[in-house]
Amino acid sequence: MTAAGPPLPRLARSSTLRLVGVVAGVFLVATLGLAILVRQTVSTAMERRILDTIRTDAAGLEEVWREGGTPALTRAVERRRGETGTDGHRRVHLVVSAEGEKLAGDFEAWPNDVAPAGEIVRFRDPSSGLAYSGVVRRIAGGPDLLVAHDRAEHEAVMRRLAGDLAAPIGLALIVSLIVAAIVGRRLLARVERVNATARAVEAGDLAARVPGGGDDEFGRLAIHVNAMLDRIAILMRGVHHLSDQIAHETRTPLARLRSRLERARREAEAVPGAGATIPALDDAIAESAELIAVFSALLDIARTEAAAGDARGLARVDLAEVVADVADLYEAVAEDRGVSLAVATVPSVVLGERLLLTRMIANLVDNAVKFSPEGGVIDIVATAGDGEIRLVVRVRGPGLPEGFEAAAFERFTRAEDVGAVPGHGLGLPLVRAVALRHGMKIDLERADPGLRVVIRARPAAA
């Protein structure tokens, strides 16, 4: 039984999609840069053509001045007032004396205060609102001359060009988004295959493998991950087989030893004067029983871990009913220790083995009773919602030492300050084995004071 994996990673959190987005963004920026370059090139060419026309016009008027002086120039300018050239441009002129007095032209003074600081000027006619590009000529020994053509054609062409470029830019944006989404999803899907396999293995399914293969990077990654999992599976089978064999082969002689001790005790009871040996035999029988219990627990852990990921034999089990049974079983024990159980459950149906789930919850409650202070309360809560079932057992005891959470699940591992409490450090390892068998997640959380054991499981399908 494998744990349910989350959906494909959210796009905003995906580094793969961010990389694809960067590539698409570079493509889009390049398209925008090309569009700006085209617009600038067209604008520069038109500006150059307008200025060439204006310079030709200004050179002609300057030639008129040379031939007929200022009167001839003013007459020529007056004749051209409001004139539109053969190229369709409206032309304006202004002749100003060296003293700044208007001699002829379309303006009473320099328009928009464009005093002749250079040859090329741009301004807007305040009366008509038209924009102009012009050339100022300082005629040596004569007046200053302004010749300007309107920029209506230039602005119209730029507007049309902007409209024409908007379509390919919009298309480039759409293509970039589509390509980023398609490529990103494909990459994320291949990454998710590896993540899904990792989640399955984490849930205990050591038979899970990454599907696919190939000669590309993801194919080689799948091959290497699968080879690694094959090696881990072989090692785990060897460890499980060895531990199972050790526990099995040791438990049998221990059982025979206990049987012989019990027979020896019965025989000692019938021998006069042998009463002093009976306590020693009782201690030996108790020790052998404890050793048998330890090896039985080891066998249970090994067998449960070996069955992780195997859905055979699982049935619908309501954890609320299991919790109620365990609470009834431990209620008297808890009362003897001055501890109370606070149970709050809702129907929480999972797929599992009822006996194993009972042992798991019983181990948790047993530990809670052992480590609860007198007068303490043990909370046992089962909730269901958002596609998840949560079983929480909270004990208000000393808790775990700092950084001991991970080690608590190792076999024969106990905190240093609990030596006086009976146990061998096999309770939580068995709990974890049962959780893995059922594809559950188990976490130890500090509760201040105490410890909170949180088990998360998938609800069984209706």
CORSULDA-V635042 format. One record per backbone hydrogen bond with DSSP energy under -1.0 kcal/mol. NH is the residue of the N-H (numbers start at 1). CO is the residue of the C=O. Records with the same first field share a line. If there is no record, write none. Layout:
NH=CO / CO
//
This chain:
13=10
14=11
18=14
19=15
20=16
21=17
22=18
23=19
24=20
25=21
26=22
27=23
28=24
29=25
30=26
31=27
32=28
33=29
34=30
35=31
36=32
37=33
38=34
39=35
40=36
41=37
42=38
43=39
44=40
45=41
46=42
47=43
48=44
49=45
50=46
51=47
52=48
53=49
54=50
55=51
56=52
57=53
58=54
59=55
60=56
61=57
62=58
63=59
64=60
65=61
66=62
67=63
68=64
69=65
73=69
74=70
75=71
76=72
77=73
78=74
79=75
80=76
81=78
83=80
85=89
88=85
91=83
92=148
94=146
95=104
96=144
97=101
100=97
103=95
104=95
106=93
113=110
114=111
115=113
117=115
121=134
123=132
125=130
129=125
132=123
133=149
134=121
135=147
136=119
137=145
139=143
142=139
144=96
145=137
146=94
147=135
148=92
149=133
150=90
151=131
155=151
156=152
157=153
158=154
159=155
160=156
161=157
162=158
163=159
164=160
165=161
166=162
169=165
170=166
171=167
172=168
173=169
174=170
175=171
176=172
177=173
178=174
179=175
180=176
181=177
182=178
183=179
184=180
185=181
186=182
187=183
188=184
189=185
190=186
191=187
192=188
193=189
194=190
195=191
196=192
197=193
198=194
199=195
200=196
201=197
202=198
203=199
204=201
205=200
206=204
208=205
220=216
221=217
222=218
223=219
224=220
225=221
226=222
227=223
228=224
229=225
230=226
231=227
232=228
233=229
234=230
235=231
236=232
237=233
238=234
239=235
240=236
241=237
242=238
243=239
244=240
245=241
246=242
247=243
248=244
249=245
250=246
251=247
252=248
254=250
255=251
256=252
257=253
258=254
259=255
260=256
261=257
262=258
263=259
264=260
265=261
266=262
267=263
268=264
269=265
274=271
277=274
281=277
282=278
283=279
284=280
285=281
286=282
287=283
288=284
289=285
290=286
291=287
292=288
293=289
294=290
295=291
296=292
297=293
298=294
299=295
300=296
301=297
302=298
303=299
304=300
305=301
306=302
307=303
308=305
310=307
314=311
315=352
317=350
319=348
322=318
323=319
324=320
325=321
326=322
327=323
328=324
329=325
330=326
331=327
334=330
335=331
336=332
337=333
338=335
339=334
340=376
342=378
344=380
350=317
352=315
357=353
358=354
359=355
360=356
361=357
362=358
363=359
364=360
365=361
366=362
367=363
368=364
369=365
370=366
371=367
375=338
376=373
378=340
379=394
380=342
381=392
382=344
383=390
385=388
388=385
389=457
390=383
391=455
392=381
393=453
394=379
395=451
404=401
408=404
409=406
410=407
412=425
413=410
418=415
421=418
430=426
431=427
432=428
433=429
434=430
435=431
436=432
437=433
438=434
439=436
440=435
441=456
443=454
445=452
447=450
451=395
452=445
453=393
454=443
455=391
456=441
457=389
460=349
//
